Amino acid sequence: MLRSLLVVGLCCLNFFSNAQSTSTNTVTSPQEFLGYRIGERYTPHHRVLAYAEQVARQVPGRVRVIPYGTTYEGRPLAIVVVASEANMNRLEEIRTDNLKRIGMAEGNPASATQTPIAWLSYNVHGNEAVSSETFMEVLYGLVDPQKGSDQPAVMQKILNATVVILDPDLNPDGHDRYVNWYNQMQGRVADPTPFAREHNEPWPGGRYTHYYFDPNRDWAWQTQEVTQQRMAMYHRWMPHVHGDFHEMGVESPYYFAPSAKPYHEDITPFQRDFQNVIGQYCSRYFDRNGWLYYTRERFDLFYPSYGDTWPTYNGAIAMTYEQGGNTRAGLAITKADGDTLTLRQRIDHHTAASIATLESVADRGSDIVKAFGEFYDKARTSPIGAYKSYVIKANGDAGRMNALRQLLDKNQIRYGYGRAAATASTGKSRGNTNTGGLSGFNYFTQKTESGVTVAPEDLVISAYQPKSTLLKILFEPKSALEDSVTYDITAWSLPYAFGLTTYGLTTRLEPASTVAPASVPVSTSQTAGATPYAYLVRWQSMPSAQLLAGLLKQKLKVRAAEKPFELGGQSYPAGTLLITRAGNERLGARFDQIVQAEAQKANVTLTPVQTGFVTKGSDFGSDFVMALKAPRVGVIVGEGMSPTASGEVWHYFDQELQYPSTLITGNDLASIDLSKLDVLVMPTGYTYGRILNDKTLSALKTWIQAGGKLIALERAADALAGKDGFELKEKPDKEKDAKKDDKDKKSATDSVKAYADRERDAVSDETPGSIYRITLDTTHPLAFGLGNNYYAIVQDAHNFDLLKDGWNVGYLKADNYVAGFAGSNAKEKLKNTLSMGVQSLGRGSVVYLADNPLFRGFWYNGKLLFANAVFMVGN
């Protein structure tokens, strides 16, 4: 899909490059085009884009609209390029020269000089809809400085000195969800009363994509189609500057750079200094108008998947802009101080920040371009960080390796296979070899080990490449924090996310080949041409779960081994799928066709066998082989549920497994016929205390006892803790008891705290996304395929006691912390704490998941865990 979209983009570039460069003197204003003044109402996405297309038709020598894809709901995505006629005439040269200079395109630059490229992104959060209105204002001001701006000289300077890329709407589906709703609520005159209905957007809100993902946290992971398509286009330009425009709470004044701490340690001095430059330019505009603003607070530069950090880690000057308003502001709202904040004011602020940023680029363009080139020169010749190469062991798990490669490809991080040995005298590669051990840091043992070997199918990533800084940051075992008060998660290391044995090497190692070695056929006991007794599939990563989902949808009977076994000289782990002809006789020859077609679709290797008689373990007809059924799945969503958590589950079933699930509004839970479901998933939410009243809990328990399976995640598990019939309990608060005992020993002033330190003191109870190693009972179906190296993103200091009458499948020992920030009190709470457990209740079961295994769709290892909860547990 992305390849075809890039072809579309290229065709558009070629089409516009052949267009007439002469410009008319007439440019339609937004008001003339829309029929109302900007700020009088919200504009749907198609009208915003139509205005850009109208302007491009009027001044083709200065404006080009370049489509780059469509959203899930079919809305077009496009960037709008604005430049002087001179720069527009050589636009393709400017673009490709930039890529050639940084080593991301072949060949030498055609020109010795380079024009800076500035990219401004609007409306990544759909209900922060002021941004798309701002886009039209900025576009008009740039292309018609005399009529569209009060600073025509500044606008002309920007056009002459820069190439400006404007993305009018990064999240059209969310944007239109909000705009369509608000325009229905709007009367003849906006009602600024804060509790008016137009200030209370219904669930899930327009902030998110179609599947309720937050696209501003998806830049590195690229789980959503809008992000994937935008990043493909971004890589075609690699801008020198990126501005990301947002809104925040109504009461807040405007925020612009410099960013708050922590800054990631690998942000360069020039990037840090230019944060101040941007702030100085913006402050001049805001001071001139008497507008309030603030800097250096709240919005840090750390988590790598934001619209400011990801471009920064790719060499750009990047920053976040935040305007007070958000979904609640509407067209006008009365603030706590009695003033009324209007949409027109919000547009003015964003427009001023946009132009101030572009002016800073126009004035300092040569410095920016020079620093950008130096960033990539260093990346290719002297990469940062202790590790100069990485070895990722395949270990026979093609699913995990393919998923990691796809993520690397999306980020254009280069890799290869096997080890290219070096001669002692020159250090140059001299061929492919797997002999000779290396020394490397083992992510899972947290130790440096000798004797590391590289097999031909292992992944080798050299840090000597253009994307080495991003590589280092995504793979760093521990991220250095200069400040504990952060805005997002503080650990994300990919080896832990994917569960792949990884070594970080302090020496340079180049791969032997960029082409993956051919798969080695699996040795089986099948006689050529014979009809298999069964097909075996190792349960080890998401493709296994996708195959199972596909087979169950086709109504095939599938079994799974509860214990490891051996057959035909091969060892098979617990969880291995047994797709037997027995039980599927009705399908006749179609049985083999269906199995093979589904395996090919999921990219899974089948091992055909001629017998169910194993050499070690349980035979295929044993009671220790589970019969899996196709569960009817329900998912709680709606008011009071976390939209992102609900969306992660919905996306998992709908897109990743392509398995049916029924979305159920939480408020309807008490009235639905639970007997129509086999599995009910409860994502984290905030109103379970109300939803799970005595009547609903009683109905749930009756359903579970009759064979139902309840999967409770995060706060949903909290809501069940301590409830009658549910085994989950919170641990006794020893810290609270200790404080009570010590109370008399302290003086009256021992508990005095500084008011200014209140935010920093509060984080001692928090763990905003740290990594913990989970101690697993690998014999339980909930842990099948996870091995002994399962790591979780922990976002809440849950305090669950081990189950007294249930299965403590995953828990945290006292020393299981790995990386990321966790406050001192939070760390103490998380010692000897249940992470995942299963309770039997009658013929059914309850699965407790204290941490979200589907977090943001990028924690790959958690996807198999969740499949275990849905398909394996309780059979």
C-alpha atoms as one frame of an Amber mdcrd trajectory, in Angstrom:
protein
   0.000   0.000   0.000   2.715   2.471   0.981   4.634   1.737  -2.221   1.597
   2.657  -4.324   1.080   5.825  -2.300   4.679   6.854  -2.903   4.129   6.362
  -6.622   1.098   8.636  -6.374   3.229  11.238  -4.587   5.942  11.000  -7.240
   3.395  11.394 -10.031   2.044  14.490  -8.327   5.540  15.916  -8.006   6.172
  15.308 -11.699   2.813  16.753 -12.689   3.297  19.933 -10.716   6.914  20.331
 -11.788   5.640  20.605 -15.362   2.950  23.131 -14.476   3.132  26.731 -15.549
   5.263  28.758 -13.161   3.569  32.033 -13.917   1.243  33.187 -11.139  -1.910
  35.189 -11.214  -2.284  38.225  -9.012  -5.527  36.965  -7.511  -5.610  34.496
  -4.626  -8.944  33.603  -3.084  -9.047  34.304   0.626 -10.376  31.673   3.032
 -13.417  33.858   3.696 -14.207  34.173   0.003 -13.831  30.453  -0.515 -15.675
  29.222   2.587 -18.372  31.871   2.824 -17.508  32.783   6.421 -14.601  34.334
   8.266 -11.980  32.001   9.703 -12.909  31.576  13.362 -16.682  31.888  12.902
 -17.179  28.130  12.635 -15.172  24.922  12.263 -14.277  23.725   8.778 -14.582
  20.055   7.759 -11.463  18.404   6.410 -12.607  18.193   2.790 -13.220  21.954
   2.704  -9.805  22.682   4.244  -8.123  20.578   1.585 -10.334  22.009  -1.151
  -9.131  25.495  -0.215  -5.499  24.397  -0.568  -6.262  22.908  -3.971  -7.973
  26.141  -5.039  -4.914  28.178  -4.076  -2.607  25.717  -5.864  -4.627  26.158
  -9.044  -4.360  29.945  -8.755  -0.629  30.106  -8.006   0.896  26.837  -9.271
   4.314  28.465  -9.349   4.252  28.865  -5.555   1.950  26.164  -4.170   1.736
  22.402  -4.732  -0.654  19.973  -3.112   0.930  16.517  -2.856  -1.360  13.674
  -1.729   0.213  10.916   0.324  -2.642   8.548   1.077  -6.034   8.119   2.679
  -7.266   7.527   6.211  -9.026   4.384   7.391 -12.365   6.122   6.776 -11.315
   7.177   3.272 -10.394  10.836   3.774  -7.481  12.148   1.691  -4.104  12.966
   3.226  -1.883  15.610   1.621   0.921  18.039   2.247   0.989  21.543   0.796
   4.374  22.839  -0.364   4.858  26.620  -0.495   7.950  28.346  -1.899   9.096
  31.141  -4.173   8.837  30.500  -7.905  12.627  30.157  -8.077  12.676  27.480
  -5.371   9.558  25.797  -6.733  11.216  25.436 -10.130  14.027  23.446  -8.527
  11.921  21.776  -5.833  12.834  18.229  -6.804  16.493  19.162  -6.817  16.194
  20.713  -3.322  14.458  17.608  -2.025  16.866  15.065  -3.483  19.973  17.135
  -2.698  18.933  17.113   0.945  18.628  13.310   0.958  21.941  12.877  -0.845
  23.767  15.104   1.644  22.637  13.001   4.593  23.283   9.631   2.962  19.644
   8.684   2.459  19.790   8.787  -1.344  22.446   7.760  -3.815  24.575  10.242
  -5.737  26.061  13.676  -5.194  24.049  16.873  -4.655  23.419  18.874  -7.814
  23.965  22.169  -6.020  26.538  23.416  -3.532  23.906  25.413  -1.647  20.905
  24.010   0.189  17.578  25.662   0.957  16.213  24.784   4.419  13.000  22.790
   4.525  10.491  23.578   7.292   7.516  21.283   7.917   4.585  22.423  10.083
   2.108  19.744  11.219  -1.428  20.690  12.207  -4.225  18.827  13.946  -2.567
  15.541  14.911  -5.232  15.456  17.632  -8.529  15.797  15.824 -10.405  17.810
  18.440  -7.556  20.319  18.710  -9.215  21.701  15.616  -7.858  25.241  15.752
  -4.814  23.938  13.868  -6.577  23.242  10.564  -8.134  26.701  10.648  -4.654
  28.091  11.285  -3.328  26.231   8.261  -5.618  28.192   5.930  -4.581  31.465
   7.524  -0.866  30.649   7.222  -1.219  29.466   3.638  -3.068  32.621   2.577
  -0.550  34.849   4.331   2.367  33.164   2.561   0.943  33.188  -0.957  -0.645
  36.646  -0.800   1.497  38.642   1.673  -0.065  42.019   0.826  -3.640  40.972
   1.607  -3.170  37.909   3.798  -0.638  39.238   6.290   0.256  42.346   8.252
   3.944  41.517   7.669   4.360  41.198   3.899   8.133  41.667   4.054   8.508
  38.806   6.534   6.321  36.548   4.404   8.339  37.330   1.293  11.572  36.651
   3.159  10.236  33.246   4.238   9.217  32.379   0.684  12.553  33.402  -0.761
  14.690  31.639   1.841  12.838  28.413   2.662  10.713  25.589   1.356   7.646
  25.394   3.579   5.677  22.160   3.930   2.272  22.451   5.602   0.308  19.363
   6.616  -3.209  20.732   7.161  -4.581  17.747   9.054  -2.645  14.741  10.321
  -5.786  13.081  11.687  -8.756  13.806   9.407 -10.943  11.039  10.854 -10.639
  12.428  14.376 -10.897  16.014  13.146 -14.183  15.397  11.348 -15.538  13.385
  14.279 -15.154  16.508  16.393 -16.107  19.125  13.797 -19.225  17.301  12.644
 -20.356  16.918  16.246 -19.618  20.518  17.202 -21.290  22.004  14.146 -24.428
  20.072  15.077 -24.327  21.504  18.581 -23.652  25.089  17.483 -26.483  27.610
  17.605 -26.748  30.995  15.946 -24.511  32.419  18.655 -21.818  30.453  20.480
 -22.622  29.807  24.124 -19.498  30.479  26.235 -21.034  28.915  29.359 -18.554
  26.172  30.324 -21.275  23.625  31.113 -23.139  24.159  27.841 -23.413  20.965
  25.819 -21.161  22.302  23.056 -18.255  22.199  25.512 -18.758  18.557  26.472
 -17.737  16.335  23.575 -19.048  12.753  23.846 -16.877   9.633  24.103 -14.455
   8.793  22.507 -13.827  12.348  21.314 -12.122  13.495  18.173  -8.613  13.372
  19.613  -7.958   9.875  18.323  -7.764   7.958  15.035 -10.500   5.624  13.814
  -9.301   2.918  16.225  -8.867   5.424  19.082  -5.061   5.455  18.916  -3.209
   8.638  19.789  -1.313   9.487  16.577   1.021  11.844  18.402   2.488   8.894
  20.273   2.858   6.756  17.168   5.703   8.435  15.223   8.274   5.711  15.927
   5.936   2.702  16.201   3.757   3.540  13.179   0.933   1.181  14.092  -1.738
   3.322  12.401  -2.257   3.779   8.671  -2.214   7.587   8.910   1.179   7.506
  10.635   2.646   4.962   8.231   1.687   7.035   5.207   2.824  10.327   6.718
   6.194   8.906   7.739   6.769   7.546   4.251   6.240  11.075   2.928   8.342
  12.617   5.706  11.235  10.354   4.721  11.005  11.652   1.173  11.814  15.170
   2.439  13.632  14.830   5.809  12.927  18.443   6.809  15.425  20.500   8.783
  12.722  21.941  11.068   9.447  20.472  12.307   6.693  22.254  14.227   3.891
  20.260  15.887   0.753  22.253  16.779  -1.572  21.272  19.630  -4.060  22.512
  22.184  -4.293  21.959  25.925  -6.624  22.952  28.778  -8.776  26.065  28.483
  -7.137  27.870  31.389  -3.583  27.552  30.076  -1.847  30.344  28.174   0.253
  29.582  25.099   3.283  27.280  25.256   6.256  27.266  22.912   9.937  26.318
  22.980  12.280  25.915  24.739  10.978  22.597  25.968  10.914  21.379  29.534
  13.455  18.978  30.967  14.238  16.162  30.642  15.992  16.511  27.322  17.298
  13.213  26.054  21.063  13.102  26.464  21.581  12.664  22.716  19.948  15.935
  21.693  22.792  17.984  20.258  23.988  21.331  21.626  22.815  23.040  18.439
  19.337  21.521  18.773  19.190  22.620  22.403  20.322  26.134  21.553  17.854
  26.484  18.703  15.022  25.688  21.097  15.885  29.043  22.672  16.061  30.731
  19.268  12.526  29.566  18.455  11.374  30.821  21.842  12.935  34.236  21.257
  11.262  34.640  17.869   7.872  33.516  19.213   8.147  35.748  22.275   8.658
  38.817  20.090   5.377  38.158  18.306   3.524  37.447  21.538   5.039  40.392
  23.425   4.044  42.714  20.604   0.402  41.660  21.044   0.444  41.430  24.838
  -0.396  37.698  24.827   0.481  35.438  27.749   2.760  32.430  27.213   5.154
  30.142  29.037   8.163  27.949  28.204  10.371  25.213  29.738   7.505  23.535
  31.598   5.625  20.243  31.280   6.390  19.305  27.662   9.772  17.569  27.634
  11.942  16.078  24.879  12.356  12.457  25.897   9.845   9.785  24.765  10.919
   9.018  21.182   7.550   8.718  19.450   6.252  12.302  19.574   6.046  14.880
  16.800   8.846  16.855  18.422  11.162  14.074  19.659  11.116  11.717  16.653
  12.120  14.510  14.223  14.720  15.677  16.774  16.263  12.201  16.924  16.344
  12.389  13.129  18.438  15.551  13.159  15.734  18.219  12.866  14.976  21.216
  15.032  11.570  20.226  16.375   9.187  21.579  18.965   5.650  21.419  20.326
   3.241  24.371  20.364   0.285  24.297  22.730  -2.678  26.690  22.654  -5.182
  26.757  25.508  -8.558  25.546  24.325  -8.843  21.968  23.170 -12.196  20.230
  22.743 -13.920  22.241  25.476 -13.258  25.680  24.019 -15.619  25.466  21.034
 -16.089  28.827  19.357 -15.970  30.702  22.665 -15.745  29.784  26.351 -15.669
  31.751  29.577 -12.530  31.069  31.602 -12.201  31.049  35.367 -10.916  34.634
  35.375 -14.051  35.829  33.571 -12.384  36.431  30.198 -13.788  34.763  27.092
 -11.435  32.717  24.939 -12.517  32.651  21.288 -11.588  30.469  18.357 -10.377
  33.572  16.549  -7.898  34.316  19.353  -6.612  30.762  19.310  -6.082  30.951
  15.544  -4.187  34.212  15.918  -1.830  32.659  18.474  -1.076  29.564  16.372
  -0.619  31.699  13.263   1.838  33.983  15.022   3.838  30.993  16.330   3.854
  29.454  12.847   5.176  32.602  11.177   7.686  33.270  13.966   9.095  29.777
  13.522   9.346  30.124   9.760  11.041  33.504  10.147  13.671  31.981  12.444
  14.386  29.398   9.754  14.614  32.054   7.039  17.070  34.089   9.135  19.227
  31.154  10.273  18.812  28.767   7.364  22.479  28.254   6.598  23.242  27.401
  10.243  20.363  24.940  10.366  21.378  23.186   7.158  25.008  23.004   8.267
  24.107  21.489  11.664  21.736  19.025   9.992  24.507  17.815   7.700  26.945
  17.505  10.603  24.386  15.440  12.537  24.298  12.876   9.725  28.035  13.019
   9.064  28.630  12.052  12.672  25.946   9.370  12.512  27.684   7.677   9.610
  31.284   8.036  10.755  31.306   8.400  14.538  27.979   7.198  15.970  26.992
   8.092  19.513  26.524   5.569  22.285  28.523   2.684  23.684  27.247   0.138
  21.190  28.522   0.301  17.628  26.534  -2.691  16.432  23.710  -4.976  17.527
  23.155  -8.698  17.028  19.585  -9.966  17.275  19.306 -13.735  17.479  16.661
 -15.322  15.262  16.298 -18.429  17.435  13.872 -19.916  14.938  11.178 -17.286
  15.582  10.439 -15.780  12.183   7.368 -13.945  13.475   9.209 -11.733  15.945
  12.065 -11.119  13.515   9.704 -10.129  10.714   7.848  -7.741  13.010  11.096
  -6.101  14.133  12.317  -5.798  10.556   9.069  -4.116   9.569   9.530  -1.542
  12.329  13.127  -0.915  11.275  12.019  -0.527   7.669   9.364   2.011   8.617
  12.046   4.058  10.351  14.533   3.462   7.510  17.074   1.923   9.883  19.422
  -0.267   7.854  20.268  -3.846   8.814  21.552  -7.093   7.365  22.112 -10.765
   8.145  24.991 -12.841   9.396  28.483 -11.700  10.203  30.972 -10.234   7.773
  34.404 -11.119   9.169  37.221  -8.556   8.977  40.866  -9.102   8.122  43.299
  -8.466  10.911  45.342  -6.053   8.825  42.697  -3.845   7.202  39.510  -4.379
   9.133  37.656  -4.691   5.816  35.002  -7.321   5.267  36.250 -10.491   3.606
  33.224 -12.735   3.497  30.572 -14.598   5.432  31.477 -16.588   8.509  29.829
 -17.661  11.733  32.953 -18.767  13.547  34.632 -16.904  16.342  32.938 -15.499
  19.418  32.324 -11.836  20.103  31.807  -9.918  23.308  28.480  -8.175  23.802
  25.984  -6.884  26.349  23.109  -9.367  26.731  19.917  -7.393  27.271  18.235
 -10.253  29.098  21.014 -11.173  31.529  22.065  -7.512  31.852  25.658  -8.682
  31.607  28.496  -8.449  29.089  29.175 -11.923  27.746  31.913 -13.407  25.589
  31.472 -16.066  22.960  28.620 -14.370  21.113  28.240 -16.027  17.710  26.311
 -14.825  14.676  24.299 -17.256  12.572  23.420 -16.472   8.946  19.772 -15.803
   9.853  20.613 -13.472  12.764  20.012  -9.762  12.331  23.063  -7.500  12.414
  22.658  -3.727  12.693  25.668  -1.477  12.331  25.513   1.921  14.026  27.530
   3.392  11.153  24.528   4.593   9.187  22.399   7.743   8.746  19.788   6.639
  11.307  22.280   5.700  13.999  21.004   8.203  16.593  17.429   6.946  16.335
  18.777   3.381  16.389  20.704   4.025  19.577  17.707   5.604  21.305  15.253
   2.865  20.334  17.683   0.147  21.467  19.154   1.725  24.601  18.718  -0.664
  27.562  18.277   2.224  30.000  17.484   5.808  29.083  19.349   8.435  31.083
  16.919  10.822  32.821  18.096  14.273  33.847  14.771  14.975  35.575  12.238
  12.607  37.138   9.181  14.727  36.271   8.278  13.486  32.786   5.301  13.708
  30.456   5.261  10.124  29.187   6.817   6.675  29.467  10.516   6.563  30.261
  11.537   3.170  28.828  10.812   1.486  25.486  13.840  -0.608  24.500  12.939
  -2.721  21.458  14.675  -5.969  22.535  12.360  -6.088  25.544   9.323  -5.075
  23.503   9.913  -7.861  20.984  11.314 -10.505  23.347  14.329 -11.110  21.107
  17.735 -12.077  22.485  19.912  -9.085  21.649  23.558  -8.207  22.142  25.000
  -4.716  22.086  28.599  -4.730  20.809  31.118  -1.997  21.515  32.947  -2.923
  18.300  31.885  -2.322  14.732  30.307  -5.306  13.024  28.959  -5.261   9.491
  26.389  -7.766   8.188  27.423 -10.311   5.591  24.354  -9.710   3.443  21.340
  -7.446   3.133  19.309 -10.372   1.801  17.668 -12.734   4.269  18.876 -16.342
   3.931  16.398 -18.802   2.484  14.288 -20.616   5.047  15.609 -24.039   5.959
  12.883 -26.661   5.342  11.639 -28.295   8.511  12.669 -31.933   8.767   9.612
 -34.148   9.222   8.731 -37.815   9.140   6.233 -37.294   6.345   6.554 -39.576
   3.343   6.485 -37.682   0.056   2.978 -37.590  -1.358   1.392 -39.055   1.792
  -1.605 -37.415   3.442  -0.568 -35.873   6.775  -2.090 -37.171   9.976  -1.801
 -33.617  11.363   0.007 -30.314  10.936   2.079 -28.867  13.768   2.756 -25.174
  14.411   4.984 -23.883  17.183   3.183 -21.320  19.350   5.778 -18.567  19.612
   4.637 -15.217  18.201   1.741 -13.326  16.626   1.673 -15.254  13.303   0.819
 -18.375  15.327  -2.131 -16.528  16.878  -3.182 -15.143  13.489  -3.160 -18.640
  12.027  -5.240 -19.965  14.926  -7.737 -17.111  14.533  -8.008 -17.808  10.807
  -8.548 -21.548  11.316 -11.175 -21.011  14.010 -13.044 -18.584  11.750 -13.057
 -21.350   9.122 -14.618 -23.598  11.789 -11.688 -26.014  11.948 -11.091 -27.981
  15.124  -7.656 -27.154  16.533  -5.878 -28.620  19.547  -2.905 -27.386  21.583
  -0.308 -29.311  23.565  -0.395 -28.499  27.256   3.128 -29.906  27.746   6.296
 -30.044  25.619   6.734 -33.146  23.484   9.068 -34.756  20.965   8.189 -36.250
  17.612  10.267 -37.226  14.600  13.472 -36.037  16.239  12.017 -32.541  16.844
  11.165 -30.876  20.151   7.928 -28.890  20.426   7.069 -26.494  23.251   3.873
 -26.232  25.264   1.205 -24.419  23.287   2.138 -26.050  19.971  -0.933 -26.156
  17.724  -2.033 -29.616  16.579  -4.209 -29.304  13.511  -5.440 -32.858  13.232
  -7.466 -34.472  10.493  -9.419 -36.148  13.278 -12.355 -33.922  14.121 -12.173
 -32.230  10.719 -13.138 -35.243   8.576 -16.193 -33.441   7.214 -13.888 -31.167
   5.214 -12.289 -33.981   3.213  -9.556 -32.683   0.893 -10.538 -29.100   1.744
  -8.908 -29.640   5.141  -5.400 -29.502   3.676  -6.301 -26.624   1.357  -7.686
 -24.494   4.188  -4.789 -25.197   6.556  -2.158 -24.461   3.935  -3.909 -21.307
   2.703  -4.279 -19.895   6.229  -0.645 -20.749   7.042   0.511 -18.951   3.921
  -1.631 -15.935   4.785  -0.116 -15.785   8.289   3.401 -16.574   7.006   3.673
 -19.595   9.297   5.659 -22.777   8.664   3.620 -25.972   8.907   5.190 -29.275
   9.935   3.135 -32.184   8.556   3.385 -35.431  10.524   2.170 -38.967   9.866
   1.370 -39.996  13.433   0.018 -38.748  16.726   2.285 -41.127  18.646   5.029
 -39.047  20.244   8.437 -40.229  21.402   8.261 -38.088  24.526   5.356 -36.275
  26.160   1.620 -36.724  25.580   0.107 -38.268  22.458  -2.302 -36.160  20.412
  -5.377 -37.785  21.956  -4.245 -37.242  25.555  -6.185 -35.283  28.150  -3.117
 -33.045  28.287  -3.886 -31.840  24.780  -6.443 -29.027  24.875  -9.307 -28.705
  22.406  -9.488 -25.035  21.432 -12.802 -23.442  20.540 -13.722 -20.350  18.582
 -14.745 -17.933  21.337 -17.464 -15.339  20.916 -15.719 -12.193  22.171 -17.169
  -9.036  23.678 -15.215  -5.864  24.506 -16.415  -3.165  26.907 -16.134   0.328
  25.402 -17.881   3.664  25.788 -18.291   6.420  28.338 -15.940   5.982  31.264
 -13.565   3.652  29.434 -10.116   4.749  28.301 -10.539   5.353  24.542  -6.959
   4.324  23.792  -7.164   1.127  25.855 -10.490   0.234  24.230  -9.067   1.048
  20.805  -6.012  -1.117  21.369  -8.210  -4.151  22.032 -10.536  -3.327  19.121
  -7.600  -2.841  16.730  -6.001  -6.073  17.954  -9.046  -8.169  17.064 -10.165
  -6.237  13.990  -6.849  -5.555  12.262  -4.155  -7.789  13.720  -6.065 -11.034
  14.314  -8.920 -10.226  11.910 -11.132 -12.052  14.379 -14.692 -10.896  15.176
 -15.410  -9.085  18.422 -18.533  -7.310  19.633 -18.130  -3.835  21.113 -20.413
  -3.332  24.096 -21.163  -0.028  25.801 -20.297  -0.324  29.479 -23.607   1.190
  30.530 -25.380  -1.663  28.711 -23.480  -4.422  30.495 -26.265  -4.988  33.022
 -28.863  -5.587  30.309 -27.075  -7.775  27.735 -27.452 -11.546  27.384 -24.029
 -12.744  28.530 -24.793 -16.273  27.391 -24.159 -15.056  23.821 -20.481 -14.527
  24.745 -17.624 -16.842  25.698 -15.050 -14.126  26.468 -15.590 -10.631  27.852
 -12.672  -8.177  27.779 -12.708  -5.251  30.194 -10.075  -2.644  29.208  -8.994
  -0.091  31.753 -11.643   2.473  32.643 -12.705   5.012  35.230 -16.328   4.121
  35.976 -16.217   0.435  36.805 -17.183   1.319  40.346 -20.541   2.454  38.963
 -20.897  -0.141  36.216 -20.015  -3.126  38.397 -22.840  -2.791  40.909 -24.016
  -5.763  42.957 -26.543  -6.878  40.342 -24.038  -6.749  37.461 -21.331  -8.489
  39.479 -23.754 -11.253  40.389 -24.685 -11.723  36.719 -21.001 -11.794  35.740
 -20.183 -14.429  38.340 -23.096 -16.597  37.214 -21.914 -16.315  33.604 -18.303
 -17.183  34.545 -19.400 -20.162  36.620 -21.277 -21.431  33.576 -18.075 -21.365
  31.514 -17.466 -17.723  30.624 -14.049 -16.074  30.682 -13.535 -12.542  31.974
 -10.302 -10.711  31.060  -9.773  -7.663  33.284  -6.977  -5.203  32.431  -5.413
  -2.567  34.685  -8.146  -0.519  36.429 -10.727  -3.140  35.526  -8.707  -5.577
  37.639  -8.555  -2.925  40.371 -12.348  -2.724  40.305 -12.652  -6.470  40.929
 -10.079  -6.556  43.736 -11.692  -7.388  47.039 -15.120  -8.052  45.535 -17.029
 -11.098  46.783 -16.141 -14.177  44.763 -13.047 -12.659  43.153  -9.682 -13.824
  44.474  -7.725 -10.671  43.631  -6.745  -8.654  46.699  -4.477  -5.727  47.419
  -1.457  -6.299  49.625  -1.482  -4.887  53.149   0.006  -1.389  53.103   3.122
  -2.061  55.181   4.504   1.387  54.467   1.372   3.020  55.882   1.523   0.817
  58.988   5.214   1.602  59.454   4.542   5.328  59.219   1.800   4.970  61.805
   4.182   3.164  64.190   6.850   5.816  63.711   4.491   8.746  64.165   5.292
   9.241  67.830   9.046   9.091  67.166   9.040  12.110  64.851   9.141  15.731
  65.787   6.367  18.080  64.710   8.502  19.500  61.890   9.615  16.187  60.335
   6.659  16.109  57.933   7.046  19.690  56.705   7.266  19.859  52.894   8.115
  22.697  50.540   5.091  23.745  48.481   7.302  24.357  45.438   8.371  20.696
  45.508   4.823  19.286  45.418   5.031  18.021  41.819   8.419  16.410  42.351
   7.331  14.828  45.656   4.283  13.303  43.991   6.334  11.307  41.479   7.727
   9.122  44.250   4.419   7.234  44.032   4.457   6.950  40.234   5.978   4.749
  37.565   5.210   6.509  34.264   6.037   3.636  31.949   9.015   1.666  33.231
  10.150  -1.821  32.185   9.985  -4.793  34.550  10.955  -8.407  34.004   8.034
 -10.682  34.825   8.741 -13.938  36.630   6.585 -16.498  34.809   5.074 -19.888
  35.404   5.786 -21.022  31.850   3.724 -24.201  32.325   0.460 -22.237  32.494
  -1.431 -21.593  29.241  -1.380 -17.834  29.908   2.419 -17.945  29.502   2.678
 -20.259  26.501   5.255 -19.113  23.971   6.660 -16.355  26.179   9.712 -18.202
  27.452  11.612 -16.909  30.453  12.241 -13.452  29.048   8.927 -11.635  29.234
   9.125  -7.933  30.010   6.224  -5.563  30.607   5.643  -1.826  30.442   4.424
  -0.932  33.941   2.487   2.340  34.125   0.851   2.037  37.497   2.207   1.024
  40.884  -0.372  -1.700  41.374  -0.263  -3.411  44.719  -1.859  -6.827  44.193
  -1.207  -9.709  46.529  -0.478 -13.152  45.103  -3.628 -15.206  44.616  -4.283
 -17.568  47.500  -6.480 -19.911  45.466  -5.531 -19.309  41.850  -2.629 -19.345
  39.435   0.053 -16.708  39.911   1.258 -16.879  36.337   3.351 -13.712  36.337
   4.631 -11.711  39.261   7.315  -9.234  40.219  10.015 -10.271  42.623  11.968
  -7.742  44.628  14.662  -7.376  41.959  12.613  -7.376  38.729  12.985  -3.678
  37.870  14.891  -3.173  34.597  14.656   0.357  33.175  12.789   3.656  33.240
  11.730   5.899  36.080   9.894   4.447  39.052   9.460   6.507  42.210  10.811
   5.149  45.473   7.357   4.418  46.884   6.238   2.892  43.592   9.271   0.604
  43.466   8.515  -0.619  46.955   4.881  -1.307  46.069   5.851  -3.287  43.006
   7.988  -5.747  44.907   6.460  -9.225  45.239   3.352  -8.121  43.375   1.012
 -10.028  41.065   1.249  -8.967  37.432  -0.934 -11.610  35.778  -3.041 -14.318
  37.314  -5.888 -16.702  36.576  -8.722 -17.641  38.903 -10.996 -20.600  38.295
 -14.638 -19.903  39.079 -16.989 -22.803  38.448 -16.466 -23.920  34.839 -15.097
 -20.524  33.860 -12.147 -18.329  34.695 -11.057 -14.777  35.416  -7.814 -13.487
  33.907  -6.248 -10.572  35.771  -3.755  -8.462  33.800  -2.378  -5.676  35.964
  -0.425  -4.224  33.019  -1.699  -3.590  29.509  -0.028  -6.071  27.110  -1.382
  -4.188  24.061   0.019  -0.809  25.099   0.006   1.550  22.084   0.141  -1.462
  19.777   3.947  -1.534  19.791   4.741  -3.877  22.718   4.962  -6.909  20.448
   5.604  -9.513  23.137   2.326  -8.636  24.844   0.281  -9.576  21.787   0.961
 -13.287  22.259   0.186 -12.970  25.971  -3.205 -11.497  25.118  -3.840 -14.255
  22.571  -3.142 -16.761  25.347  -5.737 -15.061  27.538  -8.341 -15.194  24.760
  -7.703 -18.616  23.201  -5.601 -20.774  25.550  -6.744 -20.121  29.122  -9.662
 -22.149  30.420  -9.682 -25.004  27.900
